[in-house]
Amino acid sequence: MEPVIRTAEGLGARVAEARELLGVTQASLAEALGIDRTSVVRLEAGARKVSAGELARVAQFLRRPIDWFVFESPPAVVSRRRDSGRLHEAGVDLDLALDAAARDVQFLLDRNLLRWPSHDALAVPATHEESEALAAQVRAELDVEEGPITDLGGAAAQLGLVWFSLRLGELHDGACVEVDDGEGGRIGVAVINGDQDAGRRRWTLGHELGHFLVADAYAGEHPSGEVERFLNSFVAYLLMPRAGATAIWRERGGDERAAALTLAARYATSWTAACSHLVNLGFIRRESLEAMKRAEPTRGDYRLLGEVWDEELAAPSVPREFGRQVLAAYQSGALSADRAVELLHGTLEAPDLPTPSETSLESLRSSFAPLP
């Protein structure tokens, strides 16, 4: 399916949407374009055509890529954006990154260049007990009962989530939408902030994975605050199962700080998450939590206990299988070098791409002489 090109009316509505999200007035946009405000009103109503040069200036002023105005976003992104409160909370930059990621995945799916596992929707947890049960169900599916999930990115991909770890600054965590694989299956697309520390990156990916698995927890009958709380509980049990945390507590002889250090290191979570989880499991008194969170350990504290871990999900990064399939599509001639690099989000540059196959589309074209 080719991208749907917007009508003049649709393009104008997109301009108005971007302008309003940034809090920009029609007068300010008119000044930036060098036209009067009435022209902007007509442009947004679809009654005035936009030249290529004007559209380039609009895109630059409203901090959007040109194709964002020209092509329709996947329905899931449009649906999510309608929840304006959620969008403002997440931020325009995160929305842009998620829009682009979802369009990239849909582009590959529509051309049969990406084969990805889908996943049935699971029930939204409504209690902490249900959150723990959901985490145990997911761990069983991954065949990881009690130990650490050392490759959370690989696990998320196995469960149907295509994720992108990107540089998003300090203000964002992550976001997720669901796209149609064309065969009636559900595939998730998530963007996470790779500028966060390693433990928080893993927590964010686990949280967005939870949103995907329960089929867009922002919708439906459940209050979003309650859903967020129980999905956070799901992530805690997914990353730090009760049996593993209990074993560490016993191993450290009830030493609160040593137990939290060991749990954070072995299960690759943040210090705050490890402390909070031990509190919720009843091992650490709740009155001690704030003081422990403030006394965040250094790298040396972890090493002193002999606990270190490999960091994952640093920006930029994409699932290994996603990268492999994009490279295979490039090598076969189905993608240009520029498009492949764009889809890989900076994890490889053009000189790093594999040698094109001798039977690529381009080589086949060049093997035929033009008709006389």
N, C-alpha and C positions, 0 to 999 in steps of 0.2 A: 504494500500500500504506500503510495507516494505521499509526502507531506501535503496537507491541505493548505493551499494558499489563501490568505484572507482576502475578502472583498474590501473595497474602499471603506465601507461602513465598519467592517470588522477591524480593519487597521486603525481607524479613528478611535474605536472603542478601546483598543489596546493602548493607544497613546494616552487616552484619558485615564485608564487604569494605572499605568505606570506613573503618570503625573500625580495622581491622587495618593498613591502609596508612598511617594516621596514627600508629600505635603507641598508640592510645587503649584503655584497659581497659574492660571491661563495667561495672565499678564506677564509673568516671569518667563514662561515658555515662549510667548510671542516676542519678547525682547531678545531672547537667545537666538531665535530664528530670524530676527530682523523683519518681522511682519506685525500687523496690528492684531489686537485681541480677537476681533471679529473673525479674522481668518482662522485663528486657532479654534474658535467655537465651531466654524463650518468644517474644519478638518476633523475634529472629534466626532462630528455628526455624520461624517462620510460624504459631505456635500462639496468637499474641496479635495482635489487630487494632490498628492504629495510627490515632489520630485525626488530623485535619488539623492541629490545633495541635501535636501531638506531632511529626508529620512535619516541620513547619516548624522546630521546635526542633532536631530531629535534623540537618536539613540545615544549619542555621546552625552547630551545634557541630562537625559533620564537614566543613565548608567545601565543601559541594556544593550545586548548584541542586536544587530539589525534583524537577524532571522527570528528573534523573539517577537518582533512586530509583524513579520511577514507570514510565518507559518503557525498553524494551530499547535498548541501544546497537547500532550496526551490527556484524555478525559480525566484521568485520576488527578493530574496536577491541577486542572481547571476546577475540579470538585473541591480539592483541598484549599485552593485559593479563595473559594467562595466564603470559607470560614475566616472572615477578615480578622477576627480577634487572634486566631492562631497564627495567621500570616504576620501580623504586626509583632507578635511575641517572638516568632522565629527570626524575623528580619528579612529585608529585601535581598541581601546578598545570599543568604541561605536559600531563599525561594528561587533565585536565579540559578544557583548551582544545581538544585534539585530538578528544576525545569529542564536544564541542559542535559543532565544525566539521564532523566527519564526519556527524553527525545532520542538520545544516543542509543539507549537500549532498545527502544521501539524501532528505530531505524534498522538495527541489526536483525531484530526478530522478523520484521516485515520482509526482509530480503533473504531470510533463511541462512543468515551468516552467524547466528548465535543459537546454540542448543543449550537450554538451561533447565534444571529440574524445577518443577512446580511443587506447590505444597497446598494441601487442603487447609481450610480455615479451622482453627481451634477455638475452643470456648474462652471467652474473656473471664479471667479470674475475678471473683467477687469477694474473696477472703484471702488472708495470708496462707491458709492451709491449701487453698486451691492454687495459689501462686507457686507454692513448693511442689505440689503435685504436677503442675504444668512443667516446671523446670525438670523434674524427674522424668517426665514423659519425653521431653526433648533430649535429655542426656541419654536416655535409653535408645532413642532413634539414632543418636550419634555414636552409640556403643561406648560411652564414657560414663561409668557408673559413679565413681567417687573422686577420681583424680582430677587434676587441673585440665582445662581445655586449653592446651598450649597454642593451638592454631585456631583462634576464634574466627578469624577471617575465612579460613577454609571451611569451618563448621557452618558459618552463616551461608556461604555459597552452596554448600551441600543441601541446606534446607530451603534453597530457592531465592536467596537474597543476593542481588548484585549490588555491591557497595563500592563507594568511592571515598577514599580518605584524601581530603583536599585542604589547602591552606585557607582558612576562613577567619583568621584573626582571633581575638579573645572573647567575642561576644556570643558566639554560637556553639551549640552542641551538635545537633544533627536533625535529620528529618527523613521521612520515608513515605513512599507511595506504592501503589500496586498497579502493575500493567498487565495487559492481556497477552498471553503468549501465542494467540491465534488458534489455539487448539482447545480452548476452554479451560486452560490452567492458569493458576495464579503465580506471578513472579513479582518479587519485591525489588524496588530500587531505593537505595539509601545513600545519603551523603552524610559523612561524619567529619568533624573538625579535626584534621590531623595536626593542628597547632597545639592541641591539648597534650597534657602529659600522658604517658603510656597507659596508666591505670584508668584514667578518665576516658581515653579513646576506646578501650575495651568495654567499659561500662556503657558508653554511648551506643556502640555497635550492638551490644546485647539488648539495650532498651529499644532501639529501632527494629531489631529482629523480633522482639516481642510484639511491637505494633503490627508488623507484617503478619506474624503467625496467627494473631487473633483478628485479622481482617479489618484493619483500620479502627483502632479503639476509640478514635475521636467521634465516631459515628454511633448511632444506635441509642439505646435507652440508658446507658451508663453515664453518670456524671463524669466529665473529663478528669476532675481532680481525683476522684476515687480510682479511676482507671490508671492514672499515672502512679498513684501510690502502690497499687497492687502489681503493676508492671515493674516498678522498682524492686518490689519484693521478689518477683520472678527472676530479675537479673541477679539479685544477690544469691539466690539459691542455685541459679544456673552456673554462676562463676565460682561459688563457694558452697558446695553441698553440705548439708548438716553433718554427715558422717565424717567428711574430711576436716571440717572446722573442729568437731569434737575431738578427733584424734590429735590435732595440733594442740588443743587446750590441755589435753592430758600429757602430751609430750613435754610441754613447757611448764608443767607442774603448777598450773594456775597463775603463772606470772602474766599479768594482763598485758604489759607492753611487749614482752617477748612473744606472746601468743599472737598479738595483732601484727607484729613485724613479720612473723613467720607466715601467717595467713596471707598477708598482702603480697609477700614475695613469692611464695609457692604457687598461689593462684592468680598472680599477676593482676592485682586490683589496686585501687588507690588506698592510701592510709585511712582516709575518712570512711570508705566503704567497708574496710576490714573491721575497724572499730565499731561502726554502727551495727554490723552483722553480729558481732560477738555480743553486743548489748541485746539485740533482738532475740538471740538464742539463749539469753539468760546467763551468760558466763561473766559478763562485766556489768557492774551496777550502772544504771542510767545516769546517776549523779556524776559519774566519772567521765562521761562521754565528752563533754565540751572541753575539759582540761586535756584529755588525751588528743583530741583533734587539733588543739592549738600546739601541742608539743610534737609537731610532725617530724619524723626522723629524717636524717640525712642518708646519703648513699653509704657512708661509712658505718652507720648504725646497722644497716642490712648486712654489710660485708662482715662486720664483727660477729654476727650470728652465723656467718657462712651461708647467707641466703641471697642469691642474686637471680635475676631472670632476664630473658631476652625480650626486648621491646618489639612490639609489632604495630602495624597499622600507621606507621609514620607517613606523613604526607610528602609527596604524592604516592599513593599506592592503590592498586585495584586487585580483585581476586586473580590468582594465578591462572585459573582456567579461562576467565574472561580475556586476559591478556593473550593467552595462547590462541584463542579462537580469532581474535582480532588480527594477530600476526599471520595466522593461516589464511584469513581472508585477503590480507594484503599480498601475501606470497602468491596466491592464486590469481591475482589481478582483479579481484572483486572490489578492492579498496585502493585509493590512491595513497601515496606516501603521506601527504598532508592530512588526509582524513584519518588514516591509521594513527598518526601521532596525536591528532586531536582526540580520538576516542580513548587513547591510552593516558591522557591527562598528564603528560609530562614525565611519565615513568620511563619512556624511551624517546630519543630524538631521531630524526631522519637518518643520520649516519649509522645508528644502531639497529636499523631494521634489517631483517634477513634478506638474503639474495632472492629476488623474484624467481619463481619457477619458470623453467624454459617453456612450459605449456600454459603460461599465463594468458589472459585475454589479450593483453597488449602484444605479446609475441605472436599470437595467432593472427591478429589483425595485420601486423607488419609482414607476415609471411605471404600475404596475398597482394599481388600487384594490382594497381588500379586498372579498371577497364579502359580500353582505348576509346 
